[in-house]
Amino acid sequence: MGSHSVSMSSAVARPRFTSQSGLAARVLVGPVLFVGLLTSALYFGNQLEDGAESVGFTRIETNRMLLEYGRVLQTEDGGVRTEWIDPRWEQLLSERMSAVADFEAEDPSGVESILANLRELAFIEELGEPRVIWPNGLEVPLRIRRPVACIAWHDSYFAVAVDWSTGVPRGVILEGPWNTPPNVGTRYLPVIDRLEEVPSSVWLEERVLLDALSIADSMWSSLDDDDYRRLGRIVIDARRARDTSVEEPGTRIELEGQRVVFFGRSPAQDAPGALPVADKWQSIRIGLQELENGVDWESLDVRWDRPEQVLRRSEED
């Protein structure tokens, strides 16, 4: 990190909405970050502007970096999204930038090399227009992905976000393994799959995974922090989501304590007549509150207007 900094305004990205179905019914924006490549020359501000070139202060030193957060974004309905970044990502940003040799502030190839290196990081959703800060700084707006779930591989867990860059939803595995399912603030990320082999890329496009990911995504916007606390660590098993019927409960959400929620179809499915996903989560919210108040159920079926509970039998029964 550079030992000096300059005042940079914390711009806020405007939420963008998409009219597509399934996973699209949400804001796909995270907090905005600014990466400033700064040197001690910036400490003097405008005093250097006139004579900067004559004394050689026009070279951007890529091994000096400042990460500055923008404000937490608000959703259209007034809700606030949790701001989160894996602390290891800052180190990855620094490594990708310092891999580029120092360059003159007016050299566009140096700026493009920085952007090319940053595009290789899966946790970056979008790069804004870079801006050279006279005489020797570079400001790059970044949009960071927000993880909504995780996948397991052996004894490690990797956060997963939803990507819309191609117009079709897909999952993207984010950098950095965890020993347990990671949490965003007080919210544990649900596990959507346990991989049997190393994926060929960071992109997840299998239908089963997208079904589970869409449920995790809808959960993020439907439940609050208290709901997540009551829910605890969970696994979303959507292998039978598309086989949902009266007899087949479809998606299973496995809770701690050997409890299960039967969720039915995934929001990613086009299923006319299915119970709205918001109603399902409302039933789950009520079920979690009842559980906290002593109603010891072992299964909760939220596919119906009136959810069905199966209470746990006591040893006396």
C-alpha angles and dihedrals in degrees: 000000000000117000093227134048140189131219110270122179114242101234118197123221115230113238114252121209130202127208095213120117132250112015092016098076093097146060110277097200133110130190117296119246130195123211113200121190099208137178130190089262089076089065089077094052119190093358088082098048099090098046101028097108095046092056096040099251096137099089120106112222106210097198092072116078139169121193113205124185126221123215122289110264124239124221122234092260092055097260120137122231118223113252111226139161128170104246089225091062092073089060090050090051090051093049093050092049097045089050086073115080118243111274142188115271091238094051108106092191090064092053091047091051089055091051092046091054093047092050088065092066112095094206091064109088099182141359121219128210110295118232126203111225108212126276105006115344135098126207118199120183113216132190110210122210119244113225116224101175143004140225127219126230116179103309096338135087128209125199117239129204133188117254124203100172093114095044091250119089117248135159123251123202111225126218122268132054122235129203091223133020104294122237132220103216104312094340120100112213112240117241109240100180146358108225120223094197139018110279116243092231142359090265121099113199104152112125094232092053092047090051091053092043092053090054091050089048093051089048091058093059096036102050130056129216093273090053091052090049091053091045096052121179113350142176121219111210108189098164091116098035093113093047093060114144139143089282098034113066092200116201116036121205107200116207132191115273092045093285125143137196118207104217103172118202126017121247086239090069123089097229114158112208095023117136110266112262091234089060091052092053091047089055089050091050091053091045091052091050091050090049090054089050093055105271098136105203123169098195135025122192109201098174092099137066086247108042116222123228129197109203121219114253118237122230088253090059 
